Structure formats: C-alpha cells, structure tokens
C-alpha cells in the first residue's frame, strides 16, 4: 500500500477553505477512482463519489507520483 502525503498547499489552503474535507476521503478517492486523467502540468486528476458528501464526486489533484495529494474539492459539474 502506498504512503500518501499532502502538500503544504493542501494543508494550509485547501483545508482552510474546505474544513469539512477529511484526509481519509482523499486517500479513498485516489485508491478507488471513478475516473482518472493526466493533466498537462504532470499532475493527475481523480474523481470518486463520497457517501459523506451525499454521494457527490470529489475531485482530487495529485502530483506526478500519484501519492502526494495537492488539491481536493466537490466537483459539481462531474458526470460519470
């Protein structure tokens, strides 16, 4: 099982703006995504529904290693 880390940006900004987010949800999204795609800037996007968010999809952004979580937010426009 990979060791997941969180960027300083995630710790300082993302959790400040979205204090309801839980790190364990973020790890679960990366481990069991509904969809994954590579971004242009060597980062990855992951989407998965989170039951605690009433089943809405959470979008995660990781660094290129796919284990360092950089950003997370509910994706209101996601369609599976």
C-alpha distance (Angstrom), angle and dihedral (degrees) to the residues before:
residue distance angle dihedral
X1 . . .
X2 3.82 . .
X3 3.76 121.5 .
X4 3.80 109.5 -117.7
X5 3.77 122.5 -146.9
X6 3.80 134.2 -175.0
X7 3.78 126.0 -137.0
X8 3.77 121.9 -120.9
X9 3.83 87.1 -111.9
X10 3.81 89.7 57.7
X11 3.79 92.8 48.2
X12 3.82 95.6 45.7
X13 3.78 105.9 31.3
X14 3.79 110.9 18.6
X15 3.79 96.2 47.7
X16 3.81 90.9 42.9
X17 3.82 91.8 53.2
X18 3.82 94.7 39.0
X19 3.81 107.2 29.1
X20 3.81 91.3 166.2
X21 3.83 91.3 69.5
X22 3.79 118.0 103.9
X23 3.79 124.4 -151.3
X24 3.80 90.9 -135.3
X25 3.83 90.1 59.0
X26 3.79 89.0 52.6
X27 3.80 92.5 52.2
X28 3.83 91.0 46.5
X29 3.82 90.9 53.7
X30 3.81 92.0 52.9
X31 3.80 92.2 45.8
X32 3.83 96.4 46.6
X33 3.81 109.5 24.5
X34 3.78 125.7 174.6
X35 3.80 87.4 -152.0
X36 3.81 136.5 5.6
X37 3.78 130.3 -169.1
X38 3.77 137.9 169.9
X39 3.80 118.5 -118.0
X40 3.79 124.5 -142.3
X41 3.81 93.7 -110.2
X42 3.84 96.0 60.8
X43 3.76 93.4 -93.6
X44 3.79 129.8 119.0
X45 3.80 132.6 -131.6
X46 3.79 122.4 -147.7
X47 3.80 128.4 -175.8
X48 3.79 129.7 -168.6
X49 3.80 136.5 150.8
X50 3.79 116.4 -102.5
X51 3.83 114.7 -152.7
X52 3.81 91.4 -152.9
X53 3.82 88.6 59.6
X54 3.82 90.9 55.6
X55 3.80 89.3 -94.3
X56 3.80 94.7 -58.9
X57 3.79 115.8 147.5
X58 3.77 119.2 -103.7
X59 3.80 115.8 -148.8
X60 3.79 115.9 -146.5
X61 3.76 127.3 -166.9
X62 3.80 117.7 -158.5
X63 3.74 133.4 -178.4
X64 3.81 118.2 -105.2
X65 3.83 91.7 -82.6
X66 3.83 88.8 66.0
X67 3.81 90.7 -137.4
X68 3.81 101.6 75.8
X69 3.80 108.0 81.8
X70 3.79 113.0 -148.1
X71 3.81 106.8 168.4
X72 3.80 140.1 7.2
X73 3.78 134.6 -178.7
X74 3.81 140.9 149.6
X75 3.79 107.5 -90.3
X76 3.78 104.9 -141.9
X77 3.81 92.6 -178.1
X78 3.80 97.8 51.2
X79 3.78 116.5 124.0
X80 3.82 118.2 -176.8
